[in-house]
């Protein structure tokens, strides 16, 4: 499968976001942001701390309103939260009193999906994220990585057009983190779900991304859009293999240089 297609699932057009601090004061988080996310692709937002990555993601989700500019999902204007988008946060969001299966069924239940279809879809995505043996377990019986898998399965079961993820693996240990990254490559390949992922981790960005949107220091602007050339248009599901490919180290060095430049700029 090629990593991207020519049509866009999501478009950001001239987005600026300023926050009111009171007393006639405001702070601009991001300014004049423009980029597109190709359908069935993984787009990673990367940049220094405070550049507005999460603010952009929240505007995509409809949880924040742009001060100016527009966001489009499948050609429709984003004017609030919607079922066409799913959000996975860094914090674990499972309900402790529900089993894994009931957690995954929860959103479908609210949306009126029939019980038999709920069960079938829940079991499908529970298996997809590798939790088939734990469908009847409770979140308190699971590791952190497994609980995040529950959140991913629950979000995917609601069939979003775009999956939004804000530092989803930031709280995990290193081994679990790279296993979760490989899982997301597998999920993307099997579901063709468009994903936008916020991270500050260079290795994570390089491994996951079909395209990296690198943001400048505050206020965030698009400094560079990067398509990892070493992948040759295809995703690589094995992280150990990816880091050994020609071009990986050069891209990592380039991103480190951008981070240093923007870090100095912020000072």
KEKE-3310 file (N, C-alpha, C; in steps of 0.2 Angstrom, whole numbers, plus 5000, padded with zeros to 4 digits):
npx = (5004:5003:5008:5001:4987:4981:4970:4963:4959:4958:4959:4968:4966:4973:4974:4973:4975:4971:4972:4962:4969:4963:4960:4962:4973:4981:4987:4995:4994:4995:4999:4992:4991:4993:4990:4988:4980:4983:4971:4969:4982:4996:4999:5011:5012:5025:5037:5045:5042:5027:5024:5011:5006:4996:4986:4982:4978:4967:4958:4956:4948:4937:4936:4942:4940:4945:4953:4953:4952:4949:4944:4943:4935:4934:4929:4919:4915:4923:4915:4913:4914:4912:4906:4913:4926:4939:4946:4961:4969:4983:4982:4974:4958:4948:4934:4933:4924:4919:4920:4934:4927:4915:4919:4924:4912:4905:4904:4897:4885:4879:4877:4867:4869:4865:4864:4870:4878:4886:4893:4900:4908:4915:4923:4930:4939:4945:4952:4961:4969:4976:4971:4962:4962:4958:4946:4936:4941:4945:4949:4958:4965:4974:4990:4998:5000:4991:4979:4979:4978:4965:4958:4961:4955:4942:4939:4942:4931:4920:4921:4928:4932:4944:4957:4963:4977:4984:5000:5000:5007:5015:5016:5021:5033:5049:5050:5037:5032:5038:5032:5019:5019:5023:5011:5002:5006:5002:4988:4984:4987:4978:4965:4964:4963:4964:4976:4981:4994:5001:5017:5032:5043:5057:5061:5049:5041:5047:5047:5033:5027:5019:5019:5028:5023:5032:5033:5036:5044:5035:5024:5016:5020:5019:5034:5041:5036:5038:5041:5046:5059:5066:5057:5052:5038:5031:5025:5034:5034:5042:5052:5065:5071:5068:5076:5088:5089:5095:5095:5087:5095:5100:5088:5084:5094:5092:5079:5083:5092:5082:5075:5084:5087:5074:5073:5083:5078:5066:5072)
npy = (4994:5011:5026:5037:5046:5056:5065:5075:5072:5081:5098:5112:5129:5144:5146:5154:5156:5164:5167:5174:5183:5191:5208:5215:5209:5197:5181:5174:5158:5150:5154:5159:5145:5133:5118:5102:5086:5070:5058:5043:5043:5045:5059:5068:5080:5090:5098:5111:5113:5121:5126:5125:5113:5104:5113:5115:5102:5101:5110:5104:5094:5100:5105:5117:5134:5142:5158:5164:5159:5142:5125:5110:5094:5081:5090:5097:5110:5111:5114:5111:5097:5081:5065:5061:5062:5055:5055:5052:5053:5057:5053:5039:5034:5025:5017:5012:5003:4995:4982:4977:4975:4981:4994:4997:4996:5006:5020:5016:5011:5023:5030:5022:5010:4994:4980:4967:4971:4980:4971:4963:4973:4978:4966:4964:4975:4975:4963:4967:4976:4968:4962:4952:4941:4947:4953:4952:4957:4970:4987:4990:4978:4978:4983:4999:5001:4992:4997:5009:5004:4999:5011:5016:5005:5008:5020:5018:5009:5017:5021:5033:5046:5053:5050:5057:5060:5064:5065:5051:5040:5045:5042:5030:5016:5014:5002:4997:5008:5008:4997:5000:5010:5002:4995:5005:5007:4995:4995:5006:5002:4991:4997:5008:5021:5038:5047:5059:5064:5070:5073:5075:5068:5064:5051:5044:5052:5051:5037:5034:5043:5047:5060:5074:5088:5101:5113:5130:5139:5147:5161:5147:5142:5135:5128:5118:5106:5088:5074:5058:5053:5041:5030:5028:5029:5020:5012:5007:4993:4988:4993:4992:4988:5000:5010:5007:5010:5018:5035:5037:5042:5054:5061:5062:5069:5081:5085:5087:5098:5107:5108:5113:5126:5132:5131:5140:5151:5153:5157)
npz = (5000:4996:5005:5005:4998:4984:4988:5001:5018:5028:5030:5034:5035:5035:5049:5065:5082:5096:5114:5126:5139:5149:5155:5144:5138:5127:5121:5107:5101:5090:5072:5057:5051:5039:5031:5024:5026:5020:5014:5022:5027:5039:5048:5057:5070:5074:5085:5095:5113:5118:5105:5100:5096:5102:5103:5090:5087:5096:5090:5078:5083:5087:5100:5103:5097:5082:5081:5069:5052:5045:5047:5039:5037:5027:5017:5024:5035:5051:5066:5079:5091:5083:5076:5066:5069:5080:5097:5105:5120:5131:5144:5152:5148:5151:5158:5174:5179:5170:5159:5147:5134:5136:5138:5125:5118:5123:5117:5105:5110:5115:5103:5098:5091:5087:5098:5094:5083:5089:5098:5088:5082:5092:5097:5085:5085:5097:5095:5085:5091:5099:5111:5113:5122:5133:5134:5143:5155:5167:5167:5178:5179:5169:5161:5158:5144:5139:5143:5136:5123:5124:5124:5111:5103:5107:5101:5088:5085:5084:5071:5065:5053:5054:5065:5080:5090:5105:5111:5113:5118:5128:5142:5143:5146:5138:5130:5129:5123:5109:5105:5104:5095:5083:5083:5079:5066:5061:5063:5055:5043:5042:5043:5036:5042:5043:5052:5064:5073:5088:5094:5104:5102:5092:5086:5087:5078:5066:5063:5063:5054:5038:5034:5041:5050:5054:5067:5071:5085:5098:5093:5085:5069:5052:5049:5041:5030:5029:5020:5024:5015:5014:5016:5005:5000:5007:5022:5036:5046:5056:5069:5072:5060:5053:5058:5053:5040:5025:5025:5036:5048:5043:5042:5055:5060:5054:5059:5072:5071:5067:5078:5087:5082:5083:5097:5101:5095:5103:5115)
capx = (5000:5006:5007:4996:4983:4981:4965:4964:4954:4958:4963:4969:4967:4974:4971:4976:4972:4973:4969:4961:4971:4960:4963:4964:4979:4980:4993:4993:4997:4997:4997:4992:4993:4990:4992:4982:4982:4980:4967:4972:4989:4998:5002:5013:5014:5031:5040:5047:5037:5024:5023:5004:5004:4990:4980:4980:4974:4960:4954:4953:4943:4931:4936:4944:4938:4950:4951:4952:4954:4944:4946:4938:4935:4930:4926:4914:4918:4923:4912:4912:4915:4908:4907:4918:4933:4940:4952:4964:4973:4989:4979:4970:4951:4944:4929:4936:4919:4917:4925:4937:4922:4910:4922:4924:4905:4902:4902:4892:4879:4877:4875:4862:4871:4862:4868:4874:4883:4891:4898:4904:4913:4920:4927:4935:4944:4949:4957:4965:4974:4980:4968:4957:4961:4957:4939:4931:4945:4943:4955:4963:4969:4978:4995:4996:5000:4985:4974:4979:4975:4957:4956:4962:4950:4935:4939:4941:4925:4915:4922:4929:4936:4950:4959:4967:4980:4989:5005:4996:5012:5020:5017:5023:5040:5052:5048:5030:5031:5039:5028:5013:5020:5022:5004:4998:5007:4998:4981:4984:4987:4972:4959:4965:4961:4968:4978:4985:4997:5005:5022:5038:5048:5059:5061:5042:5038:5050:5044:5025:5024:5019:5021:5029:5022:5036:5030:5041:5043:5029:5018:5018:5019:5022:5041:5043:5032:5043:5039:5052:5060:5069:5052:5050:5031:5028:5026:5039:5031:5047:5056:5072:5073:5067:5081:5094:5088:5098:5091:5084:5099:5100:5081:5084:5099:5089:5074:5087:5094:5076:5073:5089:5086:5068:5074:5087:5073:5062:5076)
capy = (5000:5018:5029:5043:5047:5063:5069:5077:5070:5086:5104:5118:5135:5151:5146:5158:5155:5168:5166:5180:5183:5196:5215:5218:5206:5190:5178:5170:5152:5148:5160:5157:5138:5130:5112:5097:5079:5066:5053:5036:5044:5047:5065:5069:5087:5090:5105:5113:5114:5127:5128:5125:5107:5102:5118:5113:5096:5102:5114:5099:5090:5105:5107:5124:5137:5146:5165:5166:5153:5137:5118:5106:5087:5078:5095:5100:5114:5109:5120:5108:5090:5077:5058:5060:5062:5052:5058:5048:5057:5054:5050:5033:5036:5019:5017:5006:4999:4992:4977:4980:4974:4986:5000:4998:4996:5012:5025:5014:5011:5030:5031:5018:5004:4988:4976:4962:4975:4983:4966:4961:4978:4978:4961:4965:4980:4972:4958:4971:4979:4963:4961:4947:4937:4952:4956:4952:4960:4977:4991:4989:4972:4979:4987:5005:5000:4989:5002:5014:5000:4999:5018:5016:5001:5011:5026:5015:5006:5022:5022:5040:5047:5055:5048:5062:5057:5069:5062:5045:5035:5048:5040:5023:5015:5014:4996:4997:5014:5006:4991:5003:5013:4997:4993:5010:5006:4989:4998:5011:4997:4987:5000:5014:5027:5044:5049:5065:5062:5075:5071:5079:5063:5063:5045:5042:5056:5048:5030:5034:5048:5048:5067:5077:5095:5104:5120:5134:5141:5151:5157:5141:5143:5129:5129:5114:5099:5084:5067:5054:5050:5034:5025:5027:5029:5014:5012:5001:4991:4985:4999:4990:4989:5007:5015:5005:5011:5024:5041:5038:5046:5060:5064:5063:5075:5087:5087:5089:5104:5112:5109:5118:5132:5135:5132:5146:5157:5155:5161)
capz = (5000:4996:5011:5005:4992:4982:4991:5008:5023:5033:5028:5039:5031:5038:5056:5070:5088:5102:5120:5130:5146:5153:5156:5137:5135:5124:5118:5101:5102:5083:5068:5050:5049:5033:5028:5022:5028:5014:5016:5024:5029:5046:5049:5064:5071:5078:5086:5102:5118:5117:5098:5098:5093:5105:5102:5083:5087:5099:5085:5073:5087:5089:5107:5103:5091:5079:5081:5062:5048:5044:5046:5035:5037:5021:5014:5029:5040:5058:5070:5085:5090:5079:5076:5061:5072:5087:5100:5110:5124:5134:5150:5151:5148:5151:5163:5178:5181:5164:5156:5140:5129:5137:5137:5118:5116:5126:5112:5100:5114:5115:5097:5096:5087:5089:5102:5090:5079:5094:5100:5083:5080:5098:5096:5080:5086:5103:5093:5081:5096:5103:5118:5112:5128:5139:5133:5149:5160:5169:5166:5184:5179:5163:5161:5155:5137:5137:5144:5130:5118:5125:5121:5104:5101:5108:5097:5081:5084:5082:5064:5064:5047:5056:5072:5083:5095:5108:5115:5116:5122:5132:5149:5143:5146:5131:5126:5127:5118:5103:5103:5103:5088:5078:5083:5076:5059:5059:5063:5050:5037:5041:5044:5032:5045:5043:5059:5066:5080:5091:5098:5104:5101:5085:5083:5086:5072:5060:5062:5062:5049:5031:5033:5047:5049:5059:5069:5074:5092:5099:5091:5081:5062:5049:5047:5036:5029:5027:5019:5024:5008:5015:5016:4998:4999:5010:5029:5038:5053:5061:5070:5072:5053:5050:5060:5050:5033:5023:5026:5043:5052:5040:5043:5062:5061:5051:5064:5078:5069:5067:5085:5090:5079:5086:5104:5101:5093:5108:5120)
cpx = (5004:5004:5001:4993:4983:4975:4966:4958:4953:4962:4962:4970:4967:4972:4976:4972:4975:4969:4968:4964:4968:4963:4965:4970:4977:4987:4991:4997:4999:4995:4998:4994:4989:4994:4986:4985:4978:4976:4971:4980:4990:5002:5004:5015:5019:5034:5041:5041:5034:5023:5016:5002:4997:4984:4978:4975:4967:4956:4952:4948:4937:4931:4939:4941:4943:4948:4950:4955:4948:4948:4941:4940:4931:4926:4921:4918:4918:4920:4910:4914:4910:4910:4912:4926:4933:4946:4954:4969:4979:4986:4974:4963:4946:4940:4931:4930:4916:4922:4928:4931:4917:4912:4922:4917:4902:4899:4897:4885:4876:4874:4870:4863:4868:4866:4873:4879:4888:4896:4902:4910:4918:4925:4932:4941:4948:4954:4963:4971:4977:4977:4962:4956:4959:4950:4935:4935:4943:4950:4960:4967:4974:4984:4993:4996:4993:4979:4973:4976:4967:4955:4956:4956:4943:4934:4938:4934:4919:4916:4923:4933:4943:4951:4964:4970:4985:4993:5002:5001:5017:5021:5019:5031:5042:5050:5041:5028:5032:5035:5021:5013:5020:5014:5000:4999:5002:4990:4980:4983:4981:4966:4959:4962:4966:4969:4982:4987:5002:5011:5028:5044:5050:5059:5053:5039:5041:5047:5037:5023:5025:5021:5022:5027:5026:5034:5036:5039:5037:5030:5019:5016:5022:5029:5043:5038:5037:5040:5045:5054:5063:5064:5050:5042:5028:5030:5031:5037:5036:5052:5063:5075:5073:5073:5088:5094:5092:5093:5088:5088:5100:5094:5081:5089:5096:5083:5078:5089:5088:5074:5078:5088:5080:5069:5078:5082:5069:5065:5076)
cpy = (5006:5021:5034:5043:5055:5068:5070:5075:5076:5092:5109:5124:5141:5151:5150:5157:5159:5167:5172:5179:5188:5203:5217:5214:5199:5187:5173:5164:5149:5153:5157:5150:5136:5123:5107:5090:5074:5060:5046:5037:5045:5053:5066:5077:5087:5097:5106:5114:5121:5130:5128:5118:5104:5106:5116:5107:5097:5106:5109:5095:5094:5107:5114:5127:5142:5153:5167:5159:5148:5130:5114:5098:5084:5084:5099:5104:5111:5115:5117:5101:5086:5070:5056:5060:5059:5054:5053:5052:5053:5050:5044:5035:5031:5020:5011:5001:4994:4987:4980:4980:4980:4993:5002:4999:5003:5017:5023:5013:5018:5032:5027:5013:4998:4983:4971:4965:4977:4977:4964:4966:4978:4972:4961:4970:4978:4967:4962:4974:4974:4961:4956:4942:4941:4955:4957:4954:4967:4981:4991:4983:4972:4984:4994:5005:4997:4993:5007:5010:4999:5006:5018:5011:5004:5017:5023:5012:5010:5024:5030:5041:5049:5053:5053:5059:5062:5066:5055:5040:5038:5046:5033:5022:5014:5008:4996:5003:5012:5001:4995:5007:5008:4995:4998:5009:5000:4991:5002:5007:4993:4990:5006:5020:5032:5046:5055:5064:5068:5072:5076:5074:5062:5056:5042:5045:5052:5041:5030:5038:5046:5055:5070:5085:5098:5111:5123:5135:5146:5158:5152:5143:5136:5131:5125:5108:5094:5077:5063:5050:5043:5029:5024:5026:5023:5014:5006:4999:4989:4991:4998:4991:4996:5011:5013:5007:5018:5030:5042:5043:5053:5064:5066:5069:5081:5090:5090:5096:5109:5113:5114:5125:5136:5136:5139:5152:5159:5158:5168)
cpz = (5000:5002:5011:4998:4990:4985:4998:5012:5027:5030:5033:5035:5035:5046:5061:5076:5094:5108:5124:5137:5151:5153:5149:5134:5132:5122:5112:5101:5095:5078:5061:5048:5043:5031:5027:5025:5023:5017:5017:5026:5037:5046:5056:5064:5076:5079:5093:5106:5117:5111:5096:5095:5095:5104:5095:5083:5090:5094:5080:5077:5088:5096:5108:5097:5088:5080:5074:5058:5048:5044:5043:5036:5032:5017:5018:5034:5047:5062:5077:5085:5086:5078:5070:5063:5079:5090:5105:5114:5128:5140:5148:5152:5149:5158:5168:5180:5175:5161:5149:5135:5130:5136:5129:5115:5118:5121:5107:5103:5114:5109:5094:5091:5091:5093:5098:5086:5084:5096:5095:5082:5086:5098:5091:5082:5093:5100:5089:5085:5100:5110:5118:5119:5134:5138:5139:5156:5162:5169:5172:5184:5173:5165:5158:5147:5135:5138:5138:5124:5118:5122:5114:5100:5101:5103:5090:5080:5082:5075:5062:5057:5049:5064:5074:5089:5098:5113:5118:5120:5126:5139:5149:5144:5139:5127:5124:5122:5111:5100:5101:5096:5083:5078:5079:5068:5057:5058:5057:5043:5036:5041:5039:5035:5045:5050:5059:5073:5082:5095:5099:5103:5094:5082:5082:5079:5066:5058:5060:5055:5042:5029:5040:5046:5055:5060:5072:5081:5092:5096:5085:5073:5058:5046:5041:5036:5026:5026:5019:5018:5009:5015:5009:4996:5003:5018:5031:5045:5058:5063:5070:5065:5050:5052:5057:5043:5031:5023:5032:5047:5050:5042:5051:5064:5059:5056:5070:5077:5069:5074:5089:5088:5082:5093:5105:5100:5099:5114:5118)
residu = (UNK:UNK:UNK:UNK:UNK:UNK:UNK:UNK:UNK:UNK:UNK:UNK:UNK:UNK:UNK:UNK:UNK:UNK:UNK:UNK:UNK:UNK:UNK:UNK:UNK:UNK:UNK:UNK:UNK:UNK:UNK:UNK:UNK:UNK:UNK:UNK:UNK:UNK:UNK:UNK:UNK:UNK:UNK:UNK:UNK:UNK:UNK:UNK:UNK:UNK:UNK:UNK:UNK:UNK:UNK:UNK:UNK:UNK:UNK:UNK:UNK:UNK:UNK:UNK:UNK:UNK:UNK:UNK:UNK:UNK:UNK:UNK:UNK:UNK:UNK:UNK:UNK:UNK:UNK:UNK:UNK:UNK:UNK:UNK:UNK:UNK:UNK:UNK:UNK:UNK:UNK:UNK:UNK:UNK:UNK:UNK:UNK:UNK:UNK:UNK:UNK:UNK:UNK:UNK:UNK:UNK:UNK:UNK:UNK:UNK:UNK:UNK:UNK:UNK:UNK:UNK:UNK:UNK:UNK:UNK:UNK:UNK:UNK:UNK:UNK:UNK:UNK:UNK:UNK:UNK:UNK:UNK:UNK:UNK:UNK:UNK:UNK:UNK:UNK:UNK:UNK:UNK:UNK:UNK:UNK:UNK:UNK:UNK:UNK:UNK:UNK:UNK:UNK:UNK:UNK:UNK:UNK:UNK:UNK:UNK:UNK:UNK:UNK:UNK:UNK:UNK:UNK:UNK:UNK:UNK:UNK:UNK:UNK:UNK:UNK:UNK:UNK:UNK:UNK:UNK:UNK:UNK:UNK:UNK:UNK:UNK:UNK:UNK:UNK:UNK:UNK:UNK:UNK:UNK:UNK:UNK:UNK:UNK:UNK:UNK:UNK:UNK:UNK:UNK:UNK:UNK:UNK:UNK:UNK:UNK:UNK:UNK:UNK:UNK:UNK:UNK:UNK:UNK:UNK:UNK:UNK:UNK:UNK:UNK:UNK:UNK:UNK:UNK:UNK:UNK:UNK:UNK:UNK:UNK:UNK:UNK:UNK:UNK:UNK:UNK:UNK:UNK:UNK:UNK:UNK:UNK:UNK:UNK:UNK:UNK:UNK:UNK:UNK:UNK:UNK:UNK:UNK:UNK:UNK:UNK:UNK:UNK:UNK:UNK:UNK:UNK:UNK)
# end
